[in-house]
Amino acid sequence: MYRILHRSLCTSTQPTSTTSIKSISEDLYKEVNLKKLVDKFKKASDVDRFRKKTGIYEDTVRRLAAAKRFRWVRDILEHQKNYSDISKEGFSARLITLYGKSGMHRHAHKMFDEMPQRNCNRTVLSLNALLAAYLHSRKYDVVERLFKDLPGELSVKPDLVSYNTVIKAFCEMGSFDSAVSMLVEMEEKGVSPDLITFNTLLDGLYAKGRFEDGEKLWAQMKEKNVAPDIRSYNARLLGLAVEKKTGEAVEFVEEMKKKGVKSDLFCFNALIKGFVNEDNLVEAKKWFGEIAKSEYDPNKATFATIIPFLCEKGDMKTVIEMCKEIFNSRCLVDASLLQLVVDKLVSESMVSEAKEIVEKGKTNRYCRYKLNLPTDEKSE
C-alpha cells in the first residue's frame, strides 16, 4: 500500500516540476535586463533538471556575448562548478563549447585543463569541445596545433568530429591543400568522411576559385557513396558562377530538379552572381524574377549583387523598384548600397527619385539610413 501511495504521489508531482522548469525558462527568455538575467540564471541552476536544458544555456550565453558582457558569461559558467555535474565530461564539454562560442578560448582551455582535478575523464568528447572552442574563437592555427598534440597526450584517437573541425579550420585559413590532405589521413586511420566533411571542403574550394579541385572532390564524394544535399549543390553552383560557366550552372539546376532537389535562395543568388560576372543583364534580371515565383524573398546578398550591376548598366527604373522592395520587405542592406543608388540617380538627373530614397531611409520604422544627396555637399 505504501509503495502504491508513494508512486502515486511522485507521479502527481511530476507535472508541477515540468511546469516549473517551463516557467523558469520562459521567464529567462523574456528577461531584458541582462544583470537580472544573470542572477535568475544562477538561481535556476540550482534545479537539477534545468541544468540539462542545453537550449536555454546557449541562448543566455549568446545574448550576453552579443552584448559584449563577457564578464557575466564567465560568471554564469563558472557558477556551474558548484554542482556535481561538473565532474561529468558531457557537462564540462558543454561549458567549454559555450566559452568557445563566446570567443573566450582561454577560459575554455582553463576549464579543459581543470577537468582532471575534478576527477573528470577527458576523452575525444572533451577534445572535440576544445577544438570547437578555438574554431568558434577563430584561432585556427591553435586548432591545428591542438589536433596534432592533444590526442597523444590524452591517449585518445581523433574521430570524425575531430577531423571535420580541423578541416574547417584549414579552410578558414585558406590552407586548402592541408584540408584535402586530411582525407588521406582519415582513410589511413579508418575514419570515413561524411557529408559535413565534403561540404566543408566543397564550400572552400569552389568559392575560392579552385574549381578543378572542387570537381575532383565532387567525383570522390560520389565514389564514397555520399549523397550530396542542397548545400553541396549550392557550393558547386557558386563554383560554376565564379568560373563564368553559367550555361553549365543552369543545366545543373535542371539536373537538381530532376533529382527532386529544390532550389533555395542561395541557388538563385549564385546564378545571378554568375550572370553578373558574365555581364548578362537580361539573364541576371530573369533569375531575380524567378525568386518572386519561389517561396523566398531576395536578401541582402541578392541586392548587393544585382543593384550595383543595374546602376552600372543605367537601368535605374528597375533599381528604384528594387529599393521599394527593400523598404517594403524590411530587408537590412548596407547604407553604402543605398547611397550608391542615390548618387547614381542624381548623376542621371533623377533628383526627385533620389530624394524619395533619402527620405525613406530616414523615416522607415525598421532601420534608419543616413543618406546624403551629392547636391547637399556642394551647397555647403
C-alpha positions, 0 to 999 in steps of 0.5 A, a space after each residue: 500500500 505504501 509503495 502504491 501511495 508513494 508512486 502515486 504521489 511522485 507521479 502527481 508531482 511530476 507535472 508541477 516540476 515540468 511546469 516549473 522548469 517551463 516557467 523558469 525558462 520562459 521567464 529567462 527568455 523574456 528577461 531584458 535586463 541582462 544583470 537580472 538575467 544573470 542572477 535568475 540564471 544562477 538561481 535556476 541552476 540550482 534545479 537539477 533538471 534545468 541544468 540539462 536544458 542545453 537550449 536555454 544555456 546557449 541562448 543566455 550565453 549568446 545574448 550576453 556575448 552579443 552584448 559584449 558582457 563577457 564578464 557575466 558569461 564567465 560568471 554564469 559558467 563558472 557558477 556551474 562548478 558548484 554542482 556535481 555535474 561538473 565532474 561529468 565530461 558531457 557537462 564540462 564539454 558543454 561549458 567549454 563549447 559555450 566559452 568557445 562560442 563566446 570567443 573566450 578560448 582561454 577560459 575554455 582551455 582553463 576549464 579543459 585543463 581543470 577537468 582532471 582535478 575534478 576527477 573528470 575523464 577527458 576523452 575525444 568528447 572533451 577534445 572535440 569541445 576544445 577544438 570547437 572552442 578555438 574554431 568558434 574563437 577563430 584561432 585556427 592555427 591553435 586548432 591545428 596545433 591542438 589536433 596534432 598534440 592533444 590526442 597523444 597526450 590524452 591517449 585518445 584517437 581523433 574521430 570524425 568530429 575531430 577531423 571535420 573541425 580541423 578541416 574547417 579550420 584549414 579552410 578558414 585559413 585558406 590552407 586548402 591543400 592541408 584540408 584535402 590532405 586530411 582525407 588521406 589521413 582519415 582513410 589511413 586511420 579508418 575514419 570515413 568522411 561524411 557529408 559535413 566533411 565534403 561540404 566543408 571542403 566543397 564550400 572552400 574550394 569552389 568559392 575560392 576559385 579552385 574549381 578543378 579541385 572542387 570537381 575532383 572532390 565532387 567525383 570522390 564524394 560520389 565514389 564514397 557513396 555520399 549523397 550530396 544535399 542542397 548545400 553541396 549543390 549550392 557550393 558547386 553552383 557558386 563554383 560554376 558562377 565564379 568560373 563564368 560557366 553559367 550555361 553549365 550552372 543552369 543545366 545543373 539546376 535542371 539536373 537538381 530538379 530532376 533529382 527532386 532537389 529544390 532550389 533555395 535562395 542561395 541557388 538563385 543568388 549564385 546564378 545571378 552572381 554568375 550572370 553578373 560576372 558574365 555581364 548578362 543583364 537580361 539573364 541576371 534580371 530573369 533569375 531575380 524574377 524567378 525568386 518572386 515565383 519561389 517561396 523566398 524573398 531576395 536578401 541582402 546578398 541578392 541586392 548587393 549583387 544585382 543593384 550595383 550591376 543595374 546602376 552600372 548598366 543605367 537601368 535605374 527604373 528597375 533599381 528604384 523598384 528594387 529599393 521599394 522592395 527593400 523598404 517594403 520587405 524590411 530587408 537590412 542592406 548596407 547604407 553604402 548600397 543605398 547611397 550608391 543608388 542615390 548618387 547614381 540617380 542624381 548623376 542621371 538627373 533623377 533628383 526627385 527619385 533620389 530624394 524619395 530614397 533619402 527620405 525613406 531611409 530616414 523615416 522607415 520604422 525598421 532601420 534608419 539610413 543616413 543618406 546624403 544627396 551629392 547636391 547637399 555637399 556642394 551647397 555647403 
